[in-house]
Amino acid sequence: MMKRYTEEPRELLAKRWPNTSARNKKLIDYVKPIVADVAKRGDVAIREYTEKFDGVLLEIFKVTPEDVQEAYRNVNKRQVEALQESKKRLEVVESQRLTSSNFTVEINGTKITCTLKPLNTVGCYVPGGKAAYPSSVVMNVTPAKVAGIKKIIVCTPPGKDGKVSPLTLVAADICMVDEVYKIGGIQAIAAMAYGTESVPKMDKIVGPGNKYVTAAKTVVSESVAIDKPAGPSEILVMTDDTANPMLVAVDLISQAEHGTGGISGLVTTSKRVADAVDNLIKKLVPSLERSEIIGGVLAENGFVYTVGSIKEAIDFANKFAPEHIEVMTRRPEEVVEGITSSGLVLLGNYTPVSSTDYCMGVNHVLPTEGYAKVSSGITIFDYMKPVSIVKATKTGLGSIRAKVAIMAQSEGLPNHKKAVEARFKLISTSS
């Protein structure tokens, strides 16, 4: 079912970043006119594209308080508690990240405070339509709330009944989203980028989506800030001969469950593990729920790569730069030192990707297609700007006075020097 390799699979690496732009050109060309149409005609265009792509004609896009109340009636207490726990754990991690990123240093009479300032508005895209992804609401919105964003909206596709999944609406309410709109796909990204009669223009757009959503974000990126590319789910499992083949198999299967475009791969030093995992997947998949989806992903993008050493496995992992990597080796803490390119690194037998997708306390919105070489998952940093605040005393400025003069003279900017010198000629205070 899965492809088998004993030599480095160059055809896989050839599809990873930075080799994605040419492959996406046709898609970008398809998306551009739709984005431009929404930018020009606003709500009218959104209404037409929602009918065309989602099969539903909507007069009003904004979710009402009554819609939210109805949503709560259609979910159960355990679902609400699970969403609350996911939010709480992510808040703990992101709040600590925020605290650790604010600091003050003093250098010879100069006080420098390094802090983070939040953006004003953020639009979060949440996949939907055929399936519900309330966890994406939590992952997108919680860091934004911790960061202190003033206004947060969510756009998510409606179902055929014209409604948003109850769980998605409940998650948005739990996370205190300001507004939710029943808009999906290309038209949602364009609406948040340029604004319409109904949807406010956002400073930044974040959130995972299908290839059309990702392409739309690329198109609007000249007009609005966007997050890292986050497409179909990817998992790479790295093992030696100590790994449990069943755990490897079920983890590869779990991520294939996300559907079209996903990647499930194993790189291992053990032929025994490779054979066992391959055989287990062939045995398990036909009897599983969603077996057609899982089987399709594994047949198209599933692979097992057997290598001669852990070093080879690490080298391949860094070239492949997966969204997630699970390290199931004898000493995973030693292996992780060499891994430089992965959206999320998970160690040992009790840290499956599935757990981090929901409730472990880390974000599941992560870079795909090899962008993990240069990007990371969503955090408060995606919603904030680093700002330095500086105050020097006369002594502090005096300590660098001569150096400023030398640099200004070297760069042919004499008035830079004069601006410093004026402080010592005209100001007597030491404050």
N, C-alpha and C positions, 0 to 999 in steps of 0.2 A: 504493500500500500504506500509506504513512504520511500523516497529515493534513498539509495545507499551510496556512500562515498568512502573511499580509502585514501584519496588524494584531495588536496584543497579544492573545494567546489567553486571555481572561479566564476562560473555563470551566476552563482548566487551573489557573490561579492560585487559583480559588475552591475547589479541592480540597486546597490546601496548608495547612500549619499557619498560623494557629490554628483553621482551619475543619474540624478533623477529629473533634471530640468528638461532634457530633450524628450524623455519618455512621456512627460506630462504636457507637452506643447499642444497636442490636439485637444486635450481636456481643457486647458486654459483657454484656447480659442473658442471652445463651446460655451464656457462659463462667462466670458467677457461680455457678450451682448446682453445676457440676462441681467448681469450686475448693472450695466449701463441703463437698461430699461427701467429697473427698479429705482435707480438714482434719479431718473427723469420723471417717471410717472407715479412713483410712490405707491400708495395703497391700492390704486387700481391695478398696477402691475402685480403686486403681491397677491391680490385676490385671484387674478387670472392664473398665475403660476401655481398657487395652492390648489386650485381646481384641476389644473393639468397634471401636476406631479403627485398630489396627495388624494385626488379624487373627491374633494369636498369643497363646496362653495360657502365661504364665510363672509358675513357682513361685518362682524366685529371680531377683532383679533385679540383684544386684551381680555385676560382671565378676570372674572369678577369675584368679589368676596363670596357670593353665593356658590360659585363654582368650587371654591376652596372648601366651603362647608360641606358640600355634597361629596367632595373627595374624601373627607374624613369619615363620612358614613360608609364609604366603600373600601376602607382598609381596616385591618385589625390592630389590636393593641401591641402585639408582638412585632409587627412590621414597624410601627411607630417607634417602639423602643430600640429596634435595631438601627434605625436611621439616627436616632438621638445618640446612641453609643458611638456610631461612626463619626458623627459630627464632634462629639466630646473629645475623642481620642486625637482627632486631627487638630482640634483647637489647642490641645496641650502641646503638641509638637511645634505647631506654627507660632504659638505664643512664646515658647522658649527660643525659637529662631529669631523672633523679633527682639526679644530682650537682649540676646547675645550680640545683636547687630548694632546696638546703640552704645557708644562709648566715647569717652573724653580723654585726650592726652594733653600734656603740657610740655613744651619744649622751650627752655630758656626764655620764659616770660610770655610765650604765645600759647593761648588755650585754643585747642581745636576739638570741636564736638562733631562727631560723625553720627548722623542720624538718618532715618528713612522717612520720607513724606509720601502719603498715599496719593494715587491718582484720584480724579474726581468721579468718573463714571466708568463702569465696566459692563459689557454685555457678555453673558455666558450662553454658549450654545450647548444644548442637551439633546442628544439623539433621541428619537422616539418614533411615533407612527406605528410600525408593526410590533415594537417591543418597548418596554418601559425601562429607563435607566435612572432611577432616583439617586443611585450612588454617584452619578456624574454631577448631579446638582450639589451634593455634599462636597465633592472634591473640588469643584470650581468655585463655589460660593464661600465656603468656610475660610480659606486663606484670605479671600478678599475682605471678609468681615473682620478678621483679625487685623488685617492691614489698615482698616479704617476707611474703606471706600465709601463715599457719600451716597452714591446711587448705584444699585446693582439690578440689572434686569436679566431675565431668562427668555430665550426663544427656543421653542421645541415644536416639532411637527404635530399636527392634530391627527387623530385616528379618522377612520371613515365616518364615524358618528359626529365629527366636528369637535370632539372633546380631547383634552389632554389626559394622559394616564393619571388616575387618582394618586398613585404612589409618587409620581413626579411632582404633582401639586402639593402634596403633603410635605415632601422633602423641601420644596421651595418655601413653604410656610415655616417649617422648623428652622430653616437657615435664614429666615427673615429677608427673603428676596423682596425688593420693592415692587416689581411688576413682572408678570409672566405673559408672554404673547404666544398665541397658537400659530406660529410660523416656523417652517422648517427649510432645510436645504439652502440652495444658493440665494433664494430671495430673503431668507432670514439674515444671512451674513451681510447682504447688500443693504438691508433696512437698518441694521445696527451701525453700519459704516457711514451711511449718508443721511439717515433720518428720513422719516416720512410723516404724513399727517398723523399717524397713530404712534409710530415708534420713534423714540428720541435717539439722536445721534450719540454714539458712545465714544469715549476716548480710546478704549481698547476692547478687542474681542478675543475671548478665550474659549476653549472647549473642544473636545474631540468630535469627529464626524466622519462621514464616508468620503470617498474621493472627490465628490462634487463640493462638499463643504470645505474640504482642505484646499481645493483649487480656488474656490471663491475667496477664502481668506488671503491666499497669495495675491489674487487680483486686487483686492481692496487695501493691501498693505501699504500702498503709497499714500493713502488717505487716512488710515487709522492704524494704530499699533495692534499687532497680533501676537499670540503666544507661539510656542514651538509647534512644528507640524506633529499632529497626533492622529494617526490613521488606524487601520485595522490592527488587532492585537498580535503581539509577537512574544514568543517564549523560546529561549535557548537554555537547555539543561546541560550542565557540565558534570560528568561523573568519572570516577575511577572504578576499580573492580569491587569496591565496597558498597556501591549503590544498590538500593532495592528496586528491581526492574518494575514492579507493580506501581510504586510511587512515581517513578519517572513516566510510566505510561499514562496514568490517570491525570498527571499534570499537563502532559502534551495534549491529551484529549480535551481537558477543561478549557484550554485557551483556543483550541480549534473550534469550540462551541460558539465563539463570537461570530464566526461566519466568514463570508467572502473576503479574500485578500489577506487573511491572517496567516501567520507562519508559526509552525511548531517544529523545533529542531533539537537534536541531541548531538553533542560532541562528547566522545568518551574514549578513554584509553583501553577499554575492555571490550573485546569482541563478544565475550559471553553476555555482557550487559546489553550490547547492541542487538544481538540476536534475540535475546529474551524480550526486550522492549518491542522490537518489531513484531514478534510472534504474538505478544499479548495484545497489541493494538489490532492486529488482524482478527484476533479472537473476540475482543471486547466490543469493537465498534458496531458490528451489525445488530447487536441486541440493545443498544443504548437508545435512550430518548435523544431526539435530534441527530440520529445517526447519519442521515443523508447530508446534513450540513457539515458535521464533523468529518465524515468520510471524504467529502469533496475538498475540504481544506487540506487534509492530510495528504490526499492524492496529488493535489496541485502544488502545495508549498510545505509539505512535511519532509523532513530529511533526517538521516542518521549518518554522522561522520565519525569514523573510527581513526584515531590518531595514535602516534607512537609514544607520546608523553604529555604530561599535564602542561608543560611549557608550550607545546604545539596547540593544545586546546585553548590556552590563554591567548596566544597570538591570534588564533582564528576568531575568538570572541571579540577581541579588540578591533579586528578588521570588520567583522560583521556588525558590531555595535547594536545589539538587540534592545528592544524595549525593556524586557525583563531577562535576567539570567539567574537561574537557580544553580547553586554550587552544592552538589551532593558528593563530597569526597571525604577521604579519611580525616584531613585537617583543613576544612574550608576556610578557616581564619587566615591560614598561610596563603592559600590560593588567591584570596580576594585582594591581597596587596598588589598583585600584578594586573588586575582588571581595571582598566582606565575608561572603558567605553561601554556603558550600559545605563539605561534610564533608571533601573532599580536592580540592586544586587541582593539576593536572598540566600541565606546560608543554612545548610543542614536539612534534616528531614521534616522539621515542623514549621517551615516557613514557605508554604506553597503560594504561588501567585494569587490563587483564589482568595486567600486571606487578606492580602494587601489590596485586592480589588475592592474590598468592602470595609473592613473594620480594624486593620492593624495599627492605623495611626499615621500612615504615609499616603501620599497622593497616587491615584491610579491614572492621572492624565500625564502621559509620558511620551517622549519623542520616539518615533518609529522610523522605518526605512533607512536606518543608519545614522539618523541625525543625533543619536546619542553620543557620537564622537564630539559634538560641539554644543549639545543642549542637555538640559535636565528636566525633571518633572516640575509641575506647577507648585510654586510655594508663594509665600508672601512677597518675595522679591519680584514676582511677575506683576504685582499690583502697586509697587512702590518705586520711588526714585531715591537713590542715595544723595544726600545733601551734606555738605560740610559747612559748619558755622565756625568762624575764626574771630578771635579777639586777641590783639597783641597789646602789651604795655609798651611804653617808650623804650624800656630796656629790651623787650622782645624784638621790636623792630630794629633797634640798634645792633642787635647781635647778628643780623643778616644785612645790615646797611651796605657794607663794603661789597658783599657778594652780589647784591642786586645791582650795584653800580657797574661791576665788572660784566655781568650778564647783559645789562641794558646796552652798555657800550659795545659789546661783542655783536649784538644783534642790530646795531644801528638805530636804537630807540632811546635817544637822550632824555626825552621827557618822562620816561619811566623812572629814570634816576632822579630827576628833579622833583617828581611827585613824592618820593621817599624823603629826599633832602629837605623839602618844605616843612615836614613835620618837626624837624630839629631846629629850624630857623624861626618858625612862626608859632609853635606851640610849646608852652612851658610846662604844661601839666604832664604828669607821668601816667595818667589813666589811659 
